Amino acid sequence: MPFPTPKELKQTGGIYIGDDAHRVARHYARYSHKDWICWLDANGIKKAARVSYASIKQAMLESGTQREFFLYDSNPGHLTWFVSWSLAAMFLKQIKLGHYEL
């Protein structure tokens, strides 16, 4: 299955929805040099988006307090973080203070 184009992602608000969300997030983290997150919402739908304050907050709210979501690091493109609710709150604080590069 081909990767969605940036134009297609823009039409969905920058969020990719589908079963291969992890593959898309890993691909775009590696080749766009931007961090991407991937999460599973309460209905079991996989989603992926580029890291931003809004996308992390949406992932936190949709996945809930008892589930982690994944952050694909842009530098090596294959490093995966398992982000808990408390770690996501720290990411939000760092983004708000301007210490996390988007």
C-alpha positions, 0 to 999 in steps of 0.5 A, spaced: 500 500 500 502 506 498 504 512 503 499 518 503 502 524 500 502 530 504 496 533 500 492 527 503 494 528 510 493 535 510 485 534 508 485 529 514 488 535 519 494 531 518 492 525 522 493 518 518 487 513 520 488 506 518 491 499 520 498 501 517 499 507 521 505 504 525 508 503 518 506 510 516 509 514 522 515 510 522 516 512 514 515 519 515 519 520 521 525 517 518 524 521 511 521 527 513 526 528 519 520 530 524 517 526 530 511 522 529 506 519 534 501 513 533 496 511 538 490 506 538 483 510 540 478 507 545 474 504 538 481 500 536 482 505 530 489 506 529 492 513 528 498 517 526 500 524 526 506 528 526 508 531 533 505 537 535 501 540 542 495 538 539 496 531 536 499 529 543 493 532 547 489 528 542 492 522 543 492 522 550 485 524 550 483 518 545 487 513 548 486 514 555 490 514 561 491 506 562 494 506 554 501 508 552 502 510 545 508 510 540 513 516 538 517 515 533 524 519 533 526 522 527 533 522 528 534 515 527 527 514 524 527 507 528 527 509 535 520 508 538 518 510 545 512 508 549 509 514 551 505 513 558 500 519 560 505 522 565 511 522 559 506 525 555 504 531 560 512 532 560 512 532 553 506 537 553 510 542 558 516 542 554 513 544 547 509 549 551 516 552 554 519 551 547 524 546 549 522 541 544 523 542 537 517 541 532 
